[in-house]
Amino acid sequence: WHTARRLAGRAAPGPLAPETSALGETLGRTLAAPLTALTDLPSFDTSAMDGWAVAGPGPWRLDRPADTSEAGPPSGILAGHAPTEALLDGHAIPIATGARVPSGATAVLRTEHGEVRELSDGGRRLYAPRPAPPGQDIRPRGQECRRGDQLLPAGALVTPAVLGLAAAAGYDELTAYRRPRAEVFVLGDELLDEGLPRDGRIRDALGPMLAPWLHALGVEAAAPRHLADEADALYAALAESTADVVITTGGTASGPVDHVHPTLRRLDAEVLVDGVAVRPGHPMLLARLAPRRHLVGLPGNPLAAVSGLLTLAEPLLRTLAARRPPAPYRTPLAAAVTGHPQDTRLVPVAYRDDERHGLTAVPLRFHGPAMLRGIAAADALAVVLPGGAARGTELETLELPWSAGWSAGWTPGWAAPGDPYDPPEATGGRA
């Protein structure tokens, strides 16, 4: 199973071509070039607080007209306004948070630390109960970075925080690797798009699931297409597709209407992985359609398809998008798990943290190949090697690209009282 994941990652010819795009269009993509500051941050000395810019030791003379407001100091230098003159020694001027500190100022005195008194000559004087040390509440120019500093290396994921940093550093565009484009073909005459199961037909569970799952992985994917169980229909769809990765569901075995293998031969595709020793999901496959185009064939059973997503699709797509693999994560089991005699099992688990056992992975019920009830409540899938694992065994866990959330107390799918593990009452969400 681990070998299949490595092969899937290596099957890609490398990351897709970089593109320069507007900031908002690069969210979720990977930087193709280092993010280097185009300006000092801050680009000028900035007030960190509302208050007064002061020059020298106090008290300080305030000779600007008073503001009638009692909520703070009189209006003075505002954010976005440049001071027009230097501040003389022994003088002070009101200043707002984020405003440019005037030359000559030695510190900023916070609003709550100052007291303004009227003078007999009609002027005003600012007093403070304690001295304002030089640099107090001033963010000096270049405190965060200097122009030319590397802020992030190539390969960093563009998150909302990265977009904010890039904008602050002067960027309107970023160069990032292109998102992989995927097409999903759902195979099966027995599938219904709406309503209740009827006349021997069942609802399509994979179509609604796959596109959002791919989006969570940073992949562009249109709505899935439903194809009839006809060899020519599948051949035409694959021949006409221009996606980087085509994902099919069902038809990967050798039944009378399983057309994936014959169609790949008809297309002269190169099959790279034909079955994986993992349960559920062993009849998955990976093929190269063209030098830079691939197909991932997922089994038709929903949980088996999830196994294929994690085993073959995710490593391939991650490599195309230049995303680093997640760090291995291991968690002790809260209950024993039965293993397969020869194959690896992927078992849905939910994290639970309590004073008695700490953070554990609780195996969930409803983990059959055709079931989604377990994975819908899961935080991860535990990798159970052949032979199974005892309670307390630390297993590698593959976290899902979202959190299934927590429920207080026992819920269906958790180990129930009387099972090998009797979980105590939940105390809240995972920290």
RONU-566721 format. One line per field, with one value per residue (C-alpha): residue number from 0; residue in three letters; z, y, x. Coordinates in Angstrom, 1 decimal, m for minus. Each point is the difference from the previous one (the first is absolute). Layout:
! RONU-566721
i c(NUM  ...)
aa c(ALA  ...)
up c(Z  ...)
north c(Y  ...)
east c(X  ...)
END
This chain:
! RONU-566721
i c(0  1  2  3  4  5  6  7  8  9  10  11  12  13  14  15  16  17  18  19  20  21  22  23  24  25  26  27  28  29  30  31  32  33  34  35  36  37  38  39  40  41  42  43  44  45  46  47  48  49  50  51  52  53  54  55  56  57  58  59  60  61  62  63  64  65  66  67  68  69  70  71  72  73  74  75  76  77  78  79  80  81  82  83  84  85  86  87  88  89  90  91  92  93  94  95  96  97  98  99  100  101  102  103  104  105  106  107  108  109  110  111  112  113  114  115  116  117  118  119  120  121  122  123  124  125  126  127  128  129  130  131  132  133  134  135  136  137  138  139  140  141  142  143  144  145  146  147  148  149  150  151  152  153  154  155  156  157  158  159  160  161  162  163  164  165  166  167  168  169  170  171  172  173  174  175  176  177  178  179  180  181  182  183  184  185  186  187  188  189  190  191  192  193  194  195  196  197  198  199  200  201  202  203  204  205  206  207  208  209  210  211  212  213  214  215  216  217  218  219  220  221  222  223  224  225  226  227  228  229  230  231  232  233  234  235  236  237  238  239  240  241  242  243  244  245  246  247  248  249  250  251  252  253  254  255  256  257  258  259  260  261  262  263  264  265  266  267  268  269  270  271  272  273  274  275  276  277  278  279  280  281  282  283  284  285  286  287  288  289  290  291  292  293  294  295  296  297  298  299  300  301  302  303  304  305  306  307  308  309  310  311  312  313  314  315  316  317  318  319  320  321  322  323  324  325  326  327  328  329  330  331  332  333  334  335  336  337  338  339  340  341  342  343  344  345  346  347  348  349  350  351  352  353  354  355  356  357  358  359  360  361  362  363  364  365  366  367  368  369  370  371  372  373  374  375  376  377  378  379  380  381  382  383  384  385  386  387  388  389  390  391  392  393  394  395  396  397  398  399  400  401  402  403  404  405  406  407  408  409  410  411  412  413  414  415  416  417  418  419  420  421  422  423  424  425  426  427  428  429  430)
aa c(TRP  HIS  THR  ALA  ARG  ARG  LEU  ALA  GLY  ARG  ALA  ALA  PRO  GLY  PRO  LEU  ALA  PRO  GLU  THR  SER  ALA  LEU  GLY  GLU  THR  LEU  GLY  ARG  THR  LEU  ALA  ALA  PRO  LEU  THR  ALA  LEU  THR  ASP  LEU  PRO  SER  PHE  ASP  THR  SER  ALA  MET  ASP  GLY  TRP  ALA  VAL  ALA  GLY  PRO  GLY  PRO  TRP  ARG  LEU  ASP  ARG  PRO  ALA  ASP  THR  SER  GLU  ALA  GLY  PRO  PRO  SER  GLY  ILE  LEU  ALA  GLY  HIS  ALA  PRO  THR  GLU  ALA  LEU  LEU  ASP  GLY  HIS  ALA  ILE  PRO  ILE  ALA  THR  GLY  ALA  ARG  VAL  PRO  SER  GLY  ALA  THR  ALA  VAL  LEU  ARG  THR  GLU  HIS  GLY  GLU  VAL  ARG  GLU  LEU  SER  ASP  GLY  GLY  ARG  ARG  LEU  TYR  ALA  PRO  ARG  PRO  ALA  PRO  PRO  GLY  GLN  ASP  ILE  ARG  PRO  ARG  GLY  GLN  GLU  CYS  ARG  ARG  GLY  ASP  GLN  LEU  LEU  PRO  ALA  GLY  ALA  LEU  VAL  THR  PRO  ALA  VAL  LEU  GLY  LEU  ALA  ALA  ALA  ALA  GLY  TYR  ASP  GLU  LEU  THR  ALA  TYR  ARG  ARG  PRO  ARG  ALA  GLU  VAL  PHE  VAL  LEU  GLY  ASP  GLU  LEU  LEU  ASP  GLU  GLY  LEU  PRO  ARG  ASP  GLY  ARG  ILE  ARG  ASP  ALA  LEU  GLY  PRO  MET  LEU  ALA  PRO  TRP  LEU  HIS  ALA  LEU  GLY  VAL  GLU  ALA  ALA  ALA  PRO  ARG  HIS  LEU  ALA  ASP  GLU  ALA  ASP  ALA  LEU  TYR  ALA  ALA  LEU  ALA  GLU  SER  THR  ALA  ASP  VAL  VAL  ILE  THR  THR  GLY  GLY  THR  ALA  SER  GLY  PRO  VAL  ASP  HIS  VAL  HIS  PRO  THR  LEU  ARG  ARG  LEU  ASP  ALA  GLU  VAL  LEU  VAL  ASP  GLY  VAL  ALA  VAL  ARG  PRO  GLY  HIS  PRO  MET  LEU  LEU  ALA  ARG  LEU  ALA  PRO  ARG  ARG  HIS  LEU  VAL  GLY  LEU  PRO  GLY  ASN  PRO  LEU  ALA  ALA  VAL  SER  GLY  LEU  LEU  THR  LEU  ALA  GLU  PRO  LEU  LEU  ARG  THR  LEU  ALA  ALA  ARG  ARG  PRO  PRO  ALA  PRO  TYR  ARG  THR  PRO  LEU  ALA  ALA  ALA  VAL  THR  GLY  HIS  PRO  GLN  ASP  THR  ARG  LEU  VAL  PRO  VAL  ALA  TYR  ARG  ASP  ASP  GLU  ARG  HIS  GLY  LEU  THR  ALA  VAL  PRO  LEU  ARG  PHE  HIS  GLY  PRO  ALA  MET  LEU  ARG  GLY  ILE  ALA  ALA  ALA  ASP  ALA  LEU  ALA  VAL  VAL  LEU  PRO  GLY  GLY  ALA  ALA  ARG  GLY  THR  GLU  LEU  GLU  THR  LEU  GLU  LEU  PRO  TRP  SER  ALA  GLY  TRP  SER  ALA  GLY  TRP  THR  PRO  GLY  TRP  ALA  ALA  PRO  GLY  ASP  PRO  TYR  ASP  PRO  PRO  GLU  ALA  THR  GLY  GLY  ARG  ALA)
up c(0.0  0.9  m3.2  m2.0  1.5  m0.8  m3.6  m0.4  1.1  m2.3  m2.9  m0.5  m2.3  2.6  1.0  m2.6  m1.7  2.2  m0.7  1.1  1.2  2.1  3.7  0.6  m2.8  1.7  3.2  0.6  m2.5  0.6  m0.5  m2.9  1.0  3.4  1.5  0.4  1.6  m2.5  2.8  3.6  2.5  1.4  m2.7  2.4  3.8  1.1  3.2  1.7  2.1  0.2  2.0  m0.5  m1.8  2.5  m0.4  2.9  3.7  1.2  0.7  m3.5  m1.5  m2.1  m2.2  m2.4  0.4  2.4  m1.1  1.8  0.3  3.5  m1.4  m0.8  m1.1  m2.4  m3.7  m1.3  m2.3  m1.5  m1.7  m3.7  0.6  m0.1  2.6  m1.5  2.5  2.5  3.6  2.2  3.2  2.9  m2.2  m0.6  m2.6  0.0  m2.2  m1.0  m0.3  m3.3  m0.6  m1.2  3.0  m0.7  m0.1  3.4  1.9  2.6  1.2  m0.1  3.3  0.2  0.4  3.4  1.3  m0.7  1.6  m1.7  2.1  m1.0  0.5  1.0  m3.3  m1.9  m1.0  1.2  1.5  m0.1  3.2  0.6  3.3  m1.2  m2.6  m3.7  m0.9  m3.5  m2.6  2.2  m2.1  m3.2  m2.7  m1.6  m3.8  m1.0  3.3  m1.8  m3.0  m2.3  m3.8  m1.6  3.0  m0.8  1.7  m1.2  m2.1  m3.3  0.8  2.7  m0.2  m0.6  2.9  0.9  2.3  m2.8  m2.2  2.7  0.4  m3.7  m0.3  3.0  m1.7  m3.2  m2.3  m2.3  m1.6  0.9  m2.0  1.1  m1.5  m2.0  1.7  m1.4  m2.0  0.6  m1.7  1.8  m1.9  2.0  m1.6  0.6  m1.5  3.5  1.4  0.6  0.2  2.2  2.1  1.9  m1.2  m2.1  m2.5  0.9  m0.5  2.7  0.6  m1.3  3.2  m1.7  m2.4  2.7  2.1  m2.5  m1.3  3.4  1.2  m2.9  0.6  3.6  m1.5  m2.1  m3.2  m2.7  m0.7  m1.8  1.0  m0.6  m3.2  0.1  m2.7  m1.0  0.2  m3.7  m1.1  m2.9  2.4  2.3  m2.9  m1.5  3.4  0.7  m3.5  0.1  3.5  0.4  3.8  1.7  2.0  m0.9  2.9  m0.7  2.5  m0.5  m2.8  1.2  0.6  m2.7  m0.1  m3.1  0.1  1.4  m3.0  1.5  m0.7  m3.6  m0.7  1.3  m2.3  m2.9  0.8  0.2  3.6  2.3  3.1  2.9  3.0  m0.5  3.4  3.4  3.1  2.1  1.3  m0.9  m3.5  m1.4  m3.6  m0.5  m2.8  m1.3  m3.7  m2.2  m2.9  m1.5  1.1  2.4  0.4  2.4  1.0  3.5  0.0  3.2  1.1  m0.1  3.7  1.9  2.8  m2.4  m2.3  3.0  0.4  m3.6  0.4  2.9  m1.5  m3.7  m0.8  2.9  m0.4  m3.8  0.3  2.8  m2.2  m2.9  2.2  1.6  3.5  2.6  1.5  3.5  2.9  1.2  3.0  2.4  2.6  2.5  m0.6  2.5  m0.8  m1.8  m3.7  m1.9  m3.0  m3.4  m0.3  m2.8  m0.9  1.8  1.3  0.0  2.9  0.7  3.4  2.1  2.3  3.7  2.7  3.7  3.3  0.3  m3.3  m1.7  m3.7  m1.6  m3.3  0.5  m2.7  m1.5  m0.9  m3.5  m1.8  m2.7  m3.6  m0.9  3.1  0.5  3.5  1.7  m2.2  0.3  3.8  m0.3  0.4  m1.6  m1.3  2.0  m1.9  1.5  m1.2  m0.7  3.2  1.7  2.9  3.8  2.1  0.7  m3.2  m1.7  m3.6  m2.9  m0.6  m3.2  0.9  m2.3  m1.6  2.4  3.6  0.5  3.2  3.5  1.8  3.7  1.6  m1.8  m3.6  m2.5  m1.4  3.1  2.0  2.2  3.7  0.3  m3.1  0.5  0.7  2.1  m0.7  2.9  m0.5  m2.6  1.4  m3.2  m3.3  m1.0  1.1)
north c(0.0  2.4  m1.0  0.9  3.5  0.5  m1.1  2.3  2.9  m0.9  m0.6  3.8  1.6  2.7  3.1  1.6  3.2  3.2  2.9  3.6  0.9  2.7  m0.6  m1.3  m2.6  m1.7  m1.1  m3.7  m0.1  m0.5  2.8  m0.6  2.7  1.4  2.8  2.9  3.2  2.9  2.6  0.4  m1.1  2.3  2.3  2.9  0.5  m0.7  0.6  m3.2  1.7  2.9  2.8  2.7  0.1  1.7  1.4  m0.2  m0.4  1.4  1.9  1.1  3.0  m0.5  3.0  m1.5  0.8  m2.3  m2.6  0.3  m3.8  m1.5  m3.4  0.6  2.5  2.8  m0.7  0.1  m2.3  m2.7  m3.2  0.6  3.7  1.0  2.5  3.3  1.2  m1.3  m0.3  2.4  m1.1  0.3  m0.1  m2.6  m0.6  m2.4  m3.0  m3.0  m3.7  m0.7  3.7  1.0  1.3  3.5  0.6  1.2  m2.2  m2.3  m2.1  m0.4  0.6  m2.0  1.8  m1.6  1.0  3.7  2.9  3.4  3.1  3.5  2.8  3.5  1.3  m2.0  m2.8  m3.6  m2.3  m3.8  m1.8  m3.7  m1.9  m1.7  0.9  m1.1  m1.9  0.5  m2.2  m0.8  m1.1  0.9  m2.7  0.9  m0.2  m3.4  m1.7  m3.0  m0.1  2.1  0.3  m3.1  m2.3  m3.4  m0.4  m3.5  m2.5  m1.5  m2.9  1.7  m0.4  3.2  0.3  3.1  1.1  m0.2  2.1  2.7  m0.1  0.2  3.0  1.7  m0.7  1.8  m2.8  0.2  m3.4  m3.2  m2.7  m3.4  m3.4  m0.7  m1.9  m3.5  m0.4  m3.1  m1.5  m2.6  m2.6  m2.0  m3.4  m2.1  m0.5  m0.8  3.5  2.6  3.8  0.7  m1.4  m3.3  m3.3  m1.8  m2.9  m1.5  3.4  1.9  3.6  1.2  0.8  0.6  2.7  2.5  m0.9  0.0  3.6  1.7  m2.5  1.0  3.6  m0.5  m1.3  3.1  m1.5  1.5  m2.4  0.5  m1.8  m3.8  m1.5  m3.1  m2.5  m3.0  m3.5  0.1  m0.5  2.5  2.8  m0.5  m0.1  3.3  1.7  m0.9  0.7  3.5  1.0  2.6  m0.2  m0.7  m2.8  m2.0  m1.7  m2.8  m1.8  m3.6  m2.4  m0.8  m3.7  m2.7  m0.2  0.0  3.8  0.9  1.9  1.9  m2.5  m0.8  3.7  0.8  m2.7  1.5  3.4  m1.5  1.3  m1.2  m1.6  0.9  m1.5  m2.8  m0.8  0.8  m2.2  2.2  m0.6  1.4  1.1  m2.6  0.1  3.6  0.9  2.8  0.4  2.5  1.2  2.3  1.4  2.5  m1.5  m2.7  m2.0  m1.2  m2.8  m0.2  m2.9  0.6  m0.7  3.4  m0.8  m2.0  3.1  2.1  m2.5  0.5  3.8  m0.1  m2.7  1.0  3.3  2.1  m0.7  0.5  3.3  1.2  m0.4  1.8  2.9  0.0  m0.5  m1.6  m3.2  0.3  m0.9  m3.6  0.0  m2.9  m0.4  m2.8  m2.1  0.2  m3.5  m3.1  m0.3  m3.2  m0.2  m1.7  m3.0  1.4  3.5  3.4  1.3  3.7  0.4  3.2  1.5  3.0  1.8  0.2  1.7  m0.8  0.1  m3.8  m0.9  3.2  0.4  m3.3  m1.1  m1.7  m2.5  0.7  m2.5  m0.2  m0.4  m2.5  0.7  1.3  2.1  3.8  0.3  m0.6  2.3  2.8  0.1  m0.6  2.3  m2.4  m3.5  m2.2  m2.2  m3.5  m2.4  m3.7  m1.9  2.9  2.3  m0.2  2.8  2.6  m0.8  3.2  0.0  2.3  2.1  1.7  3.2  1.0  3.5  1.1  m0.8  m2.1  1.8  m1.2  m1.1  0.1  m3.4  m3.3  0.1  m2.8  m1.2  0.4  m3.0  m0.8  m0.9  m3.7  0.2  m0.4  3.7  1.9  3.6  2.5  2.8  2.5  3.3  2.1  0.3  m1.0  2.5)
east c(0.0  2.8  1.8  m3.2  m0.1  3.7  m0.6  m3.0  2.1  2.9  m2.4  m0.4  2.6  0.4  m2.0  m2.1  1.2  0.1  m2.4  0.0  m3.4  m1.8  0.3  m3.5  0.4  3.0  m1.7  0.6  2.9  3.7  2.5  2.3  2.4  1.1  m2.1  2.4  m0.9  m0.4  0.0  1.0  m2.7  m1.1  1.1  0.2  0.1  m3.6  m1.9  m1.0  m2.7  m2.4  1.5  2.6  3.3  2.4  3.5  2.3  m0.8  m3.3  m2.0  m0.7  m1.7  m3.2  m0.7  m2.5  m3.7  m1.8  m2.5  m3.3  m0.2  0.7  0.6  3.7  2.6  m0.7  0.2  3.5  1.9  m2.3  0.8  0.6  1.0  3.7  1.1  1.0  2.6  2.4  m0.9  2.0  1.7  m2.4  m3.1  m2.7  m2.7  m2.9  0.5  m2.2  1.0  1.7  0.8  3.5  2.1  1.3  3.8  1.3  m2.4  1.7  m3.0  m3.8  m1.9  m3.2  m3.3  m0.6  3.4  m0.2  m1.8  m0.5  m0.1  m1.0  2.5  m0.6  1.2  m2.6  2.3  0.0  2.5  0.2  1.1  0.8  0.3  3.2  2.6  m0.5  3.2  1.4  m1.8  m3.0  m3.0  1.8  0.2  3.3  0.5  1.1  m0.9  m1.6  2.2  2.2  m0.4  1.5  m0.4  m1.4  m3.3  m1.0  1.8  m1.1  m2.3  m2.0  m3.7  m2.0  m2.3  m2.2  2.8  2.5  m2.2  m0.1  3.8  0.5  m2.3  1.7  3.4  m1.1  m1.3  m2.9  0.8  1.7  1.7  m1.4  m0.3  m3.1  m2.8  m0.5  m3.2  m2.0  m3.0  m2.2  m1.9  m2.5  m0.8  m3.0  m3.5  m1.3  0.6  m2.7  0.7  m3.0  m2.7  m0.2  1.4  m2.5  m0.3  3.4  1.8  1.8  1.0  3.4  2.0  3.4  m1.1  m1.0  3.1  2.9  0.0  m0.1  2.7  2.2  m0.6  1.2  3.2  0.5  m1.2  m2.2  m2.8  m3.3  m3.2  0.4  m1.4  m2.1  0.8  m2.0  1.5  1.1  3.5  m0.2  m1.4  2.9  2.5  m1.4  0.1  3.6  1.2  m1.6  1.1  2.7  0.2  3.3  m1.6  m3.2  m1.6  m2.5  m2.2  m0.9  0.8  3.5  m0.6  m0.6  m3.8  m2.2  m0.4  3.4  1.5  2.9  2.7  m1.0  m0.4  3.5  1.4  m2.0  1.6  3.5  0.2  2.7  m1.3  2.3  m1.9  m2.5  m1.4  1.3  0.3  m2.4  m3.5  m2.4  1.0  2.4  m1.3  1.1  2.4  2.3  0.7  1.9  m2.2  2.6  3.4  m1.6  m3.5  m1.1  m3.0  m0.9  m2.5  m2.0  m2.1  m3.8  m0.5  0.1  2.4  2.2  0.0  1.2  2.9  0.9  m0.1  2.5  2.1  0.4  m1.8  1.2  3.8  m0.2  m2.0  2.3  3.1  m1.7  m0.8  3.5  m1.5  2.2  m1.3  m1.4  2.2  m0.7  m2.3  m0.5  m2.7  m0.7  m3.1  m2.8  m1.1  1.4  m0.5  m0.2  2.3  m0.1  2.2  2.2  m1.2  0.2  m3.3  m1.1  m2.4  m1.9  0.8  m1.0  2.3  m1.0  2.0  m0.7  1.8  0.0  1.7  1.1  m0.4  m1.1  m1.4  m3.4  m0.9  m3.3  m2.7  m1.6  3.3  m1.1  1.1  m3.5  m0.5  0.5  m1.4  3.3  2.1  m2.6  0.7  3.8  3.0  2.4  0.6  2.3  2.5  m0.4  2.7  m0.8  m0.9  m1.7  1.0  m0.6  m1.4  2.7  1.9  1.2  m1.1  0.6  m3.1  m0.9  m1.9  m2.9  0.1  m2.6  m1.1  m3.1  m0.6  m0.8  m3.1  m0.5  m0.5  m0.4  m1.3  m0.7  3.3  2.0  1.1  m3.0  m0.1  1.0  2.3  3.8  0.1  m2.6  0.7  m0.7  m2.3  1.3  1.3  0.1  1.7  3.5  2.5)
END
